[in-house]
Amino acid sequence: MVKTLINIRPAQIDDASEISGVHDSSWYDAYRGIIPGRELDRMIARRGPLWWKSAIRRGSRLLVLEYDHIICGYASYGRNRVMSLPYQGELFELYLTPEFQGLGFGRRLFNSMREDLARQGYQNLLVWALADNDRALGFYTHLGGREIRRAPEKFGTELRERLAFAFD
Ligand SMILES: CC(C)(COP(=O)(O)OP(=O)(O)OC[C@H]1O[C@@H](n2cnc3c(N)ncnc32)[C@H](O)[C@@H]1OP(=O)(O)O)[C@@H](O)C(=O)NCCC(=O)NCCS
């Protein structure tokens, strides 16, 4: 019998440390040189296992992707937070440990997130990404996202641009 090594499921409280590890490594890898260093350190330090435990307890929509029982990615999502944009759902975060990127796992998590939002009645969604995050921009464009908005985002005293991609 061939057992599937890849599993996508809702996060549980006991996953908090592993998710925190995925968050740390993927954020440093994605944002070093984009988000000012001290701000990036602060943002990452805030998201320790206790923060994730509390997010899971609150019932935040959070999926994890396991490969051979190791969590190597997560997606968090919910209702669109920018009410002036006519989209129902929002992908808040989609991150994979660097060694597990480029293997099709991002697409799998994205599809599972979309299916779950659709089950909740959300027919479309958007996602924000920093304009300098080429990997994310290429990925969302490849998956059919359409750029609909640009806006500044503040990191400490510095501004960066972010883009919203819509999926209809
Ligand atoms: C962005 C990210 C989630 C993508 O996940 P991934 O597992 O690396 O991507 P996949 O391997 O699933 O790619 C899916 C498809 O997109 C394509 N793709 C991925 N990145 C691409 C890019 N930068 N440009 C063009 N196409 C891209 C792949 O070729 C693949 O195409 P196919 O399925 O038609 O063959 C992942 O790289 C990641 O975690 N990056 C760092 C964190 C980050 O930037 N997250 C987004 C924050 S908004």
PDBQT file of the ligand as one rigid body, heavy atoms in Angstrom, charges set to zero:
ROOT
HETATM    1  C1  LIG A 201       5.228  31.912  -2.609  1.00  0.00    +0.000 C 
HETATM    2  C2  LIG A 201       5.152  30.446  -2.173  1.00  0.00    +0.000 C 
HETATM    3  C3  LIG A 201       4.014  30.251  -1.171  1.00  0.00    +0.000 C 
HETATM    4  C4  LIG A 201       4.882  29.587  -3.414  1.00  0.00    +0.000 C 
HETATM    5  O1  LIG A 201       4.834  28.225  -3.047  1.00  0.00    +0.000 OA
HETATM    6  P1  LIG A 201       5.716  27.148  -3.827  1.00  0.00    +0.000 P 
HETATM    7  O2  LIG A 201       5.478  25.838  -3.207  1.00  0.00    +0.000 OA
HETATM    8  O3  LIG A 201       7.124  27.628  -3.863  1.00  0.00    +0.000 OA
HETATM    9  O4  LIG A 201       5.090  27.213  -5.283  1.00  0.00    +0.000 OA
HETATM   10  P2  LIG A 201       4.621  25.934  -6.139  1.00  0.00    +0.000 P 
HETATM   11  O5  LIG A 201       5.784  25.032  -6.284  1.00  0.00    +0.000 OA
HETATM   12  O6  LIG A 201       3.390  25.372  -5.529  1.00  0.00    +0.000 OA
HETATM   13  O7  LIG A 201       4.270  26.605  -7.521  1.00  0.00    +0.000 OA
HETATM   14  C5  LIG A 201       2.988  26.497  -8.106  1.00  0.00    +0.000 C 
HETATM   15  C6  LIG A 201       3.059  26.981  -9.526  1.00  0.00    +0.000 C 
HETATM   16  O8  LIG A 201       3.463  28.363  -9.535  1.00  0.00    +0.000 OA
HETATM   17  C7  LIG A 201       4.638  28.517 -10.307  1.00  0.00    +0.000 C 
HETATM   18  N1  LIG A 201       5.473  29.499  -9.629  1.00  0.00    +0.000 N 
HETATM   19  C8  LIG A 201       5.909  29.461  -8.355  1.00  0.00    +0.000 A 
HETATM   20  N2  LIG A 201       6.647  30.564  -8.091  1.00  0.00    +0.000 NA
HETATM   21  C9  LIG A 201       6.668  31.281  -9.237  1.00  0.00    +0.000 A 
HETATM   22  C10 LIG A 201       7.279  32.519  -9.605  1.00  0.00    +0.000 A 
HETATM   23  N3  LIG A 201       7.988  33.233  -8.737  1.00  0.00    +0.000 N 
HETATM   24  N4  LIG A 201       7.084  32.982 -10.864  1.00  0.00    +0.000 NA
HETATM   25  C11 LIG A 201       6.346  32.276 -11.751  1.00  0.00    +0.000 A 
HETATM   26  N5  LIG A 201       5.742  31.079 -11.463  1.00  0.00    +0.000 NA
HETATM   27  C12 LIG A 201       5.907  30.613 -10.221  1.00  0.00    +0.000 A 
HETATM   28  C13 LIG A 201       5.313  27.157 -10.311  1.00  0.00    +0.000 C 
HETATM   29  O9  LIG A 201       6.153  27.017 -11.439  1.00  0.00    +0.000 OA
HETATM   30  C14 LIG A 201       4.107  26.240 -10.348  1.00  0.00    +0.000 C 
HETATM   31  O10 LIG A 201       3.617  26.173 -11.663  1.00  0.00    +0.000 OA
HETATM   32  P3  LIG A 201       2.812  24.867 -12.209  1.00  0.00    +0.000 P 
HETATM   33  O11 LIG A 201       2.000  24.318 -11.050  1.00  0.00    +0.000 OA
HETATM   34  O12 LIG A 201       1.963  25.425 -13.300  1.00  0.00    +0.000 OA
HETATM   35  O13 LIG A 201       3.872  23.923 -12.671  1.00  0.00    +0.000 OA
HETATM   36  C15 LIG A 201       6.488  29.954  -1.539  1.00  0.00    +0.000 C 
HETATM   37  O14 LIG A 201       7.514  30.080  -2.485  1.00  0.00    +0.000 OA
HETATM   38  C16 LIG A 201       6.847  30.715  -0.284  1.00  0.00    +0.000 C 
HETATM   39  O15 LIG A 201       6.507  30.302   0.807  1.00  0.00    +0.000 OA
HETATM   40  N6  LIG A 201       7.606  31.814  -0.468  1.00  0.00    +0.000 N 
HETATM   41  C17 LIG A 201       8.072  32.618   0.665  1.00  0.00    +0.000 C 
HETATM   42  C18 LIG A 201       6.947  33.232   1.434  1.00  0.00    +0.000 C 
HETATM   43  C19 LIG A 201       6.077  34.173   0.634  1.00  0.00    +0.000 C 
HETATM   44  O16 LIG A 201       6.567  35.022  -0.096  1.00  0.00    +0.000 OA
HETATM   45  N7  LIG A 201       4.765  33.992   0.812  1.00  0.00    +0.000 N 
HETATM   46  C20 LIG A 201       3.773  34.839   0.216  1.00  0.00    +0.000 C 
HETATM   47  C21 LIG A 201       3.614  36.046   1.050  1.00  0.00    +0.000 C 
HETATM   48  S1  LIG A 201       2.316  37.064   0.453  1.00  0.00    +0.000 SA
ENDROOT
TORSDOF 0
